[in-house]
Every structure is written in structure tokens, then in C-alpha cells.
Amino acid sequence: MEDAPPRAYTLDNYSLADLDGELKLIEAGEKLNKTRKAEIQDELERRLGAQLDAALAADNKDTGTATVILPGGGTAKRTIKKDVKYDGAALISIASTMPWETASLLFKITATLPEANYAGLVSNPDLKAKIDAARTVTPKAEAIKLDLPATAP
């Protein structure tokens, strides 16, 4: 069984300045890693993209997964996913011509109300009361951000 790390390395012994410094290092590293990952993906696309596109085209596909065998062994694989978007107004128009039961089975029907519109309901208390019955507000805490002077403990 391994010994626990020395107590000096547990977060409960860090000062607020130490915690803030750790967060800033992590955030800077995440940004650097994201940028570097994008650069590497761009280079892989430059080197292998045409081969992977050709492999997908050979299967008469424009989406899906393509794999190519690399010289010297190994494989390269890329998946191209579908990004399907529909004209919402056109779908609502189509759904309005159907019985509700059919439309609700075929389409994903959702309704939202922007908070700015909700705030404007003060002039219509009856409608606001009906909407209040369908409204749930859940507070969401954001991450704590520190802004410490250079000499903070």
C-alpha cells in the first residue's frame, strides 16, 4: 500500500493565492492544449485528409467512418458526422396540417419562452399565472473567480 502524499500537497493547505495561481496555470494550459490540438489536427488533415475522403467516396458515402492503412503499419480513421438542420417554420406549417396525435409522434415539439418575453407579461397577469404554473427556476452557481492583490495570503 502506498503512503498518502505529504500533507503539504493537499489543497486544504493551499492559500487562496496558491489556489488562484493553480487555476490560472490550468486555464492557460487548457488554452495552449486546445490551440496545439487544433494545429496537430490541421496537419493530420493536410497529410491524410485526401486519402480518407477517397476511402469514404469509394464506399459512395459523404458521411460515416473511413479508415486507411498507413505505410509501415497502423491505420488512420476519421468519422464525418451528419449535421442535419430543418427549417422550423416549414415543419410547424406541415405539423399544423396534421392531427395533434400524429404531429406529436412524428415531430419533437418543444416550447420555450425567452426571459425577456416573460418579464413583459406584467401587463397580462392571467397569462403570467398560467405560465408560472409551467415555469421552474433552478439557480446555477458559477465557478468562484478570485481577484487577489499581489500580496494576498
C-alpha positions in Angstrom: 0.0 0.0 0.0 1.4 3.4 -1.0 1.8 6.1 1.6 -0.6 9.1 1.3 1.0 12.2 -0.2 2.6 14.5 2.3 0.1 16.8 3.9 1.8 19.9 2.4 0.4 18.9 -1.1 -3.3 18.7 -0.1 -5.5 21.6 -1.3 -6.7 22.3 2.2 -3.2 23.7 3.0 -3.1 26.0 -0.1 -3.6 29.7 0.4 -6.2 31.5 -1.7 -3.3 32.9 -3.7 -2.0 29.3 -4.3 -5.4 28.1 -5.4 -5.8 31.1 -7.7 -2.3 30.5 -9.2 -3.1 26.8 -9.8 -6.4 27.7 -11.6 -4.6 30.2 -13.8 -1.9 27.7 -14.7 -4.6 25.1 -15.6 -6.6 27.6 -17.6 -3.5 28.7 -19.5 -2.5 25.1 -20.2 -6.1 24.3 -21.4 -5.9 27.2 -23.9 -2.4 26.1 -25.1 -3.5 22.5 -25.4 -6.6 23.4 -27.4 -4.6 25.5 -29.8 -1.9 22.8 -30.2 -4.5 20.1 -30.7 -6.1 22.2 -33.5 -2.7 22.7 -35.1 -2.0 18.9 -35.0 -5.4 18.1 -36.4 -4.8 20.6 -39.2 -1.5 18.9 -40.1 -3.1 15.4 -40.0 -5.8 16.7 -42.3 -3.2 18.1 -44.6 -1.3 14.8 -44.7 -4.2 12.3 -44.6 -7.4 14.1 -45.5 -7.5 13.4 -49.2 -6.9 9.7 -48.6 -9.6 9.5 -46.0 -12.0 11.4 -48.3 -11.2 9.0 -51.1 -11.9 6.0 -48.9 -15.3 7.4 -47.9 -16.1 8.2 -51.6 -15.1 4.6 -52.6 -18.0 3.5 -50.4 -20.3 6.0 -52.0 -20.7 7.9 -48.7 -20.3 11.5 -47.7 -20.7 10.8 -44.0 -19.5 7.9 -41.9 -16.2 6.4 -40.9 -13.2 5.9 -43.2 -10.1 4.0 -42.4 -6.9 3.8 -44.3 -3.8 1.6 -43.7 -0.7 3.7 -43.2 2.7 2.8 -44.7 4.8 1.0 -42.1 1.7 -0.3 -40.3 -1.1 1.3 -38.3 -4.3 2.9 -39.5 -5.8 6.4 -39.7 -9.5 6.8 -39.1 -11.8 9.8 -39.4 -15.5 10.0 -38.8 -17.7 12.6 -40.6 -21.0 13.0 -38.8 -24.2 14.3 -40.2 -25.3 17.8 -39.2 -28.9 17.9 -40.2 -31.0 21.1 -39.8 -34.6 21.7 -40.7 -36.5 24.9 -41.4 -38.5 25.1 -38.2 -41.2 27.4 -39.7 -41.7 24.9 -42.5 -42.0 22.0 -40.1 -44.5 23.9 -38.0 -46.5 24.6 -41.1 -46.5 20.9 -42.0 -47.4 19.8 -38.5 -50.3 22.3 -38.4 -52.0 20.3 -41.2 -51.9 17.1 -39.1 -54.0 15.9 -36.2 -52.1 16.6 -32.9 -51.6 12.9 -32.2 -49.8 12.4 -35.5 -47.8 15.5 -35.3 -46.6 14.9 -31.7 -45.5 11.4 -32.7 -43.6 12.5 -35.8 -42.1 15.8 -34.6 -40.2 16.7 -31.5 -42.4 19.6 -30.3 -41.0 21.9 -27.7 -41.9 25.3 -26.5 -39.6 27.9 -24.7 -40.2 31.4 -23.5 -37.3 33.9 -23.5 -37.0 35.5 -20.1 -37.3 39.0 -21.7 -40.8 38.0 -23.0 -41.7 36.5 -19.6 -40.7 39.8 -17.9 -43.1 41.6 -20.3 -46.1 39.7 -19.0 -46.7 42.1 -16.2 -49.5 43.6 -18.2 -51.3 40.3 -18.6 -51.5 38.7 -15.1 -53.9 35.9 -16.2 -51.4 34.6 -18.8 -48.5 35.1 -16.5 -50.2 33.0 -13.8 -50.7 30.2 -16.4 -47.1 30.4 -17.5 -45.9 30.5 -13.9 -47.5 27.1 -13.4 -45.3 25.7 -16.2 -42.1 27.6 -15.1 -39.3 26.2 -12.9 -36.4 28.3 -11.9 -33.3 26.5 -10.8 -30.3 28.5 -9.6 -27.0 27.6 -11.1 -23.9 28.5 -9.3 -20.9 29.6 -11.4 -17.3 28.9 -10.6 -15.7 31.1 -8.0 -13.3 33.6 -9.5 -10.5 35.1 -7.4 -9.1 38.6 -7.9 -6.4 38.9 -5.4 -3.9 41.6 -4.7 -0.3 40.5 -5.4 0.4 40.1 -1.6 -2.7 38.1 -0.7 -2.1 35.3 1.9 
